[in-house]
């Protein structure tokens, strides 16, 4: 009996289980590194490392929910990051123009992937595999096989700047107010639609947790240098992508297409256009991640983003996105990204051999999906 | 000895605390055929899943005695070894494998060393198919080469090969033609003569009455009555199933028929797999406002192909013209057809109708979601009001619109799909087998709704394999046979025999 209730809780609050897993990982590394892991400096660093995987996961979670996959994103990140470096270093383009060109190119290449998948009817796995090779080849050609450096100080800021602490506090307060408003509106709308309103203490508890998390995050960041710019971008994307998923027509259609494409088509929805835009967004995220990656390294490297797609896809699956499509959340994928980043960071701190790191990450991915599958089948 | 092959005593099963079965008893003698009747959601399938150990021993309460021994199977494999074979409503064949390979799937005959003994398997498969009156099936060809009806019989062949002692048939005739059904019933009679017991589950009560010795009716998970068939009639079965006498199966409502709204001209569809073969061959017809046009014909006659071609969802090449009020329209894609005022409720609800991972409400608003979106954001309140209105209008039974669509019974899922298409405000509503897998009560409500829609001036095309339904609600009947228009009848004094004769191409249709 006890195990079934436990299982039910896990199925219902999958995200809670994931957060517990993150906490366990953190505690483990913290003990092993004598508190070094949870130092403000390291956590700030960890979140910055995670931001690239996280940004890509925002795009990838939509791709997977719609029942597709995109293996080309690592190479695409490399190509677009390389393009950013070439525009900035070799051609000396003004920063806003470089950013615009790179984002535009990302969107276009994303559309190309989407066109080949949705309109030409090539399975996305193949399109991704082809893109993985072709885009990697393109970046090696573009950079002539060498690292292009150093990028302009302006571009460097994109990956390495921090939000001043007082602005960080203001942001935290604003987000807390937003959490209060959202909780209140949820109650109002539940009452309006005559749905059972969740108990007051649970709303209060949620707001309290949100407040505690915000306080913890911002005070940690502020006791180092402030919120890193890439982390800020990731937080904004979390908001935007969650909004798209839950509140917009396009978001609803992503889930519908992934769950039953034929029924969605017969309902008069242009399923090809939906997929085209999903891949377009994915390309855009590759551009953003490529820019930040180049800024962080202060250089364009032909090997940037190699096997990034594996981390990103793993993050989505750890975060509860369904392989067969139709199910998944943006915040889940980001927690998945946090798991992967924590493992990377902690094991590097412990000087674990690279081969062990790979083995552990592989095992964690398999274990996470196994748990997911096991709890899901028991709930039927 | 009780003389029973199988006794199920006090079977109870709960899902998350909600009782689905509440103390059901069922007993079957060797060679007996029991008709298990009940509305959708009554618990028939659950009971059979308990029996075949899809729900393993321990996940339900009660006792099963099979052949004098308590049966505590924990997997389907164990019940199959005991001789209990279930044939599911959905076909469980592997389309790419050959007929013989399918019949022996999981049961292969091997030679020493593990190599498959194809000659032996093919020979045995041929014998089985001869018994099934399917001598024209080539056992080495892939199953996908044969139509739905043949596949259903091949599935039964698979069961025969396992030496079934108790055969459970769940809606076996859903995709069978009249002649295939008579073969099926003949096979069941032969099996009975050999001492094999059967549980026959079907919404087609005429078949149940024809083949079963005993009728067991369950309702809301409870056992209602077990009665020998000679004391029963179709009317009494229906009365027991619904708990009330259904005086009329078909409602009536006067609905004036207006001007011609739609015209289909020379519709021809080609088989996507064999481009020379025509699935529909030059069919033309007209449709008037407020008219219900029934399209009858045997399964595989090309009816679904015809209506999907009109709606733009036919997967293969097709030619012909569709006109609305004399104006030619381009229905190349469903999205265009919907804009032109067409709506289609597809035959295959599971694959083409519902979106599994969305809620009831989200399914209903899927086709017109843009209406509730202002500045990118969906207005949840506005959407919720519309969903509530549709749920009331169609008397859709759901505890909440936020429930997953899969939690509903077939009839209510069908109503949700219907609501989705009605929101597009169609002028021509195409219903492909609208009551397939829908229980008697919900059927009546769907017919009533069709009549109300017709009274509002919507033109309705209804494709149906149930002749009594076609004659019960249509104003006019088209009969399709082998892809051609075989007859057109005004539904006044029209008999099933006339329609059936036309469908089968007997004595010169007009």
Interface residues (C-beta under 8 A of the other chain):
Chain A: X189 X192 X193 X195 X243 X247 X248 X249 X252 X253 X255 X256 X258 X259 X260 X262 X263 X264 X265 X266 X267 X268 X269 X270 X326 X327
Chain B: X311 X313 X333 X334 X335 X337 X338 X339 X344 X346 X351 X352 X353 X354 X355 X356 X357 X358 X362 X366 X367 X369 X370 X373 X376 X377 X378 X380 X381 X384 X400 X402 X420 X421 X424
